[in-house]
C-alpha cells in the first residue's frame, strides 16, 4: 500500500496513524530509502506519537537507541555503518527485539535484509519530486499475517481521515 506525504506535516500524520495501529502489540519495522529521504523523520514522529518523551536521534553512530513509550519498549537500530560485515555483531539483539510487545525500528534495513526477522513490516520511502522537494512516497508491505492485520488497521485509519 502506498501513500504520498506532500510535506513533513503529512509524514507526521502518517506516523500518527501508524502508531495507532501498532501501539498495543508492537511491530518490527524495517525502513528503506536513500540518504536524507526521511527514515529518521518518520521514526521521530512515530515515537512522539507513541509517547516517547525523550529526544529521538538517529542511531547512526551508536547503532541502537532505546526508548520507553507509553505502552511498549522501543529499540531503534541503524545498520548503515555496519553494512553487511558488522551485522553479525548485533544479530542476537535484532532477533531478541523482534518479539511481541516490542517496537523495533531498523533504518537501513537493506544492509541486513536476509538476516532480519521474516515477520515484519517494510517501509520504503522515496523522493517524490513531482509534487515538490519535500514530497515523499511511502510504500508499506506486511510480512506475516499479524502484520497484515496491523497494516489493514493503518490503512483504514488513513482512509477515514
Residue pairs with C-beta under 8 A, 6 or more apart in sequence:
1 139
1 140
1 141
1 151
1 155
2 137
2 138
2 139
2 140
3 14
3 137
3 138
3 140
3 158
4 10
4 128
4 131
4 135
4 136
4 137
4 138
5 11
5 13
5 14
5 135
5 136
5 137
5 138
6 131
6 132
6 134
6 135
7 132
7 134
7 135
8 41
8 134
11 38
11 41
11 42
11 45
11 136
11 138
12 45
13 161
14 42
14 45
14 138
14 158
15 42
15 45
15 46
15 48
15 49
16 45
16 49
17 154
17 157
17 158
17 161
18 46
18 49
18 154
19 46
19 49
19 50
20 49
20 153
20 154
20 157
21 150
21 151
21 153
21 154
21 157
22 29
22 50
22 103
22 150
22 154
23 49
23 50
23 69
23 70
23 71
23 72
24 71
24 72
25 100
25 101
25 146
25 150
26 72
26 100
26 101
26 102
26 103
26 104
27 103
27 104
27 120
27 121
27 147
27 150
28 97
28 98
28 102
28 104
28 106
28 116
28 117
28 119
28 120
28 121
29 103
29 104
29 105
29 106
29 120
29 121
29 122
29 123
30 106
30 109
30 113
30 116
30 120
30 121
30 122
30 123
31 39
31 42
31 43
31 105
31 106
31 107
31 108
31 109
31 123
31 125
32 39
32 108
32 109
32 110
32 122
32 123
32 124
32 125
33 39
33 124
33 125
33 126
34 126
34 127
37 125
37 126
37 127
37 136
38 125
38 136
39 107
39 108
39 125
40 58
40 107
42 123
42 125
42 138
43 56
43 76
43 105
43 107
44 56
46 105
47 56
47 67
47 69
47 74
47 76
48 56
50 69
50 70
50 71
50 72
50 74
50 103
51 69
51 70
51 71
52 67
52 68
52 69
52 74
54 67
54 68
56 65
56 67
56 76
57 65
58 78
58 107
59 65
59 76
59 77
59 78
59 107
60 78
60 80
60 81
60 107
61 81
63 77
63 78
63 79
63 81
63 82
63 90
64 75
64 76
64 77
64 78
64 90
64 93
65 75
65 76
66 73
66 74
66 75
66 76
67 73
67 74
67 76
68 74
69 103
72 101
72 102
72 103
73 102
73 103
74 102
74 103
74 104
74 105
75 93
75 97
75 102
75 103
75 104
75 105
76 104
76 105
76 107
77 90
77 94
77 104
77 105
77 106
77 107
78 106
78 107
78 108
79 87
79 106
79 107
79 108
79 109
79 111
79 112
80 107
80 108
80 111
82 89
82 90
82 111
82 112
83 111
84 111
84 112
87 111
87 112
87 115
91 112
91 115
94 104
94 106
94 112
94 115
94 116
94 117
95 117
97 104
98 104
98 116
98 117
98 119
98 120
106 112
106 116
109 116
109 122
118 143
118 144
119 143
119 144
119 146
119 147
120 143
120 144
120 147
121 140
121 141
121 142
121 143
121 147
121 150
121 151
122 140
122 141
122 143
123 138
123 139
123 140
123 141
124 138
124 139
124 141
125 136
125 137
125 138
125 139
126 136
126 137
126 139
127 135
127 136
127 137
128 135
128 136
128 137
129 135
140 151
140 154
142 148
142 150
142 151
